[in-house]
Amino acid sequence: MIETYYHEGLGYNPFIIKDNWQVAQLNFIPEQGLYAIQKMDMHMQTDEVFVLTTGTAVLIGAVLENEGFNFQLIQMKIGITYNVPVNTWHNIAMDKDAEVIIIEKSNTHLGDFVYRQLSKNEAEYLNDAIRRLLNEQPF
């Protein structure tokens, strides 16, 4: 009667897709590494909800302005629900042990997204901001 799901592999896996919503699990992959973010993405048809279940992750929101992205960073806490509203640029930076549950409209992963690559300066700024947020020193 009760179904259970857990994704042991790397990356994104939508494992419950019902009616108009889905639940997925995102586990670490190198391009989502704490200091590896190279792009931002946005959904035009859905909010996206994130819940950290283990590890360290930084949720990144951004507004695109004339000079590029203006970032907002939140160090996620385990068990707290974070909502990224529709039409908001975002990404998530994760350590190797991080696992995140994602709730969004069904089939979002199949086409409701646009990406924008970060410039070299934006990526460097973002990496420095993540280090400061996590109180880490540059390598």
CORPEWO-V652841 format. One record per residue. N is the residue number from 1. RES is the residue in one small letter. NEAR is the number of other ideal C-beta (glycine too) atoms within 8 Angstrom. D_FIRST is the distance of its C-alpha to the first C-alpha in Angstrom with 1 decimal. Layout:
N:RES:NEAR:D_FIRST, N:RES:NEAR:D_FIRST
This chain:
1:m:1:0.0, 2:i:3:3.8, 3:e:4:6.4, 4:t:4:9.9, 5:y:8:13.3, 6:y:5:16.8, 7:h:9:20.0, 8:e:4:22.6, 9:g:6:25.3, 10:l:5:28.0, 11:g:7:28.0, 12:y:9:25.7, 13:n:10:22.3, 14:p:9:20.3, 15:f:8:16.7, 16:i:8:15.0, 17:i:7:17.1, 18:k:7:16.2, 19:d:4:18.8, 20:n:5:21.7, 21:w:10:20.3, 22:q:14:19.2, 23:v:11:18.4, 24:a:13:20.3, 25:q:14:21.6, 26:l:13:25.3, 27:n:13:26.9, 28:f:13:30.6, 29:i:9:32.7, 30:p:6:36.5, 31:e:7:37.2, 32:q:12:35.1, 33:g:13:37.1, 34:l:10:38.6, 35:y:8:42.0, 36:a:9:41.1, 37:i:15:40.2, 38:q:7:42.4, 39:k:9:40.9, 40:m:13:39.2, 41:d:11:36.7, 42:m:11:36.0, 43:h:14:33.4, 44:m:7:35.0, 45:q:7:31.9, 46:t:9:29.5, 47:d:9:29.5, 48:e:12:27.8, 49:v:11:26.0, 50:f:14:26.2, 51:v:12:24.8, 52:l:14:26.3, 53:t:8:24.1, 54:t:7:26.9, 55:g:11:30.5, 56:t:11:33.2, 57:a:13:33.1, 58:v:15:35.5, 59:l:12:34.4, 60:i:14:37.4, 61:g:12:38.3, 62:a:12:41.5, 63:v:7:43.9, 64:l:8:46.2, 65:e:7:49.8, 66:n:3:53.2, 67:e:3:53.4, 68:g:9:49.9, 69:f:12:46.7, 70:n:8:46.7, 71:f:10:43.7, 72:q:7:41.6, 73:l:11:39.8, 74:i:8:37.2, 75:q:9:36.3, 76:m:13:32.5, 77:k:6:31.2, 78:i:7:27.9, 79:g:6:25.3, 80:i:8:27.5, 81:t:6:26.5, 82:y:10:29.3, 83:n:8:29.7, 84:v:11:32.1, 85:p:6:33.2, 86:v:8:33.7, 87:n:6:37.0, 88:t:9:37.3, 89:w:12:38.4, 90:h:13:36.3, 91:n:10:35.1, 92:i:12:33.7, 93:a:13:35.6, 94:m:15:33.7, 95:d:10:34.6, 96:k:7:33.4, 97:d:8:30.7, 98:a:13:29.3, 99:e:13:25.7, 100:v:15:24.9, 101:i:11:21.9, 102:i:13:23.1, 103:i:10:21.9, 104:e:13:23.9, 105:k:11:24.2, 106:s:10:22.6, 107:n:9:24.9, 108:t:14:27.2, 109:h:8:27.6, 110:l:5:29.0, 111:g:5:32.0, 112:d:10:32.1, 113:f:9:34.3, 114:v:6:37.9, 115:y:7:39.4, 116:r:10:42.7, 117:q:6:44.3, 118:l:12:45.8, 119:s:7:49.5, 120:k:6:50.8, 121:n:7:51.9, 122:e:10:48.6, 123:a:11:46.7, 124:e:8:49.2, 125:y:9:49.0, 126:l:13:45.2, 127:n:10:45.3, 128:d:9:47.9, 129:a:10:46.0, 130:i:13:42.8, 131:r:11:45.0, 132:r:7:46.6, 133:l:9:43.2, 134:l:10:42.0, 135:n:4:45.5, 136:e:5:46.2, 137:q:4:49.5, 138:p:5:50.2, 139:f:2:50.5
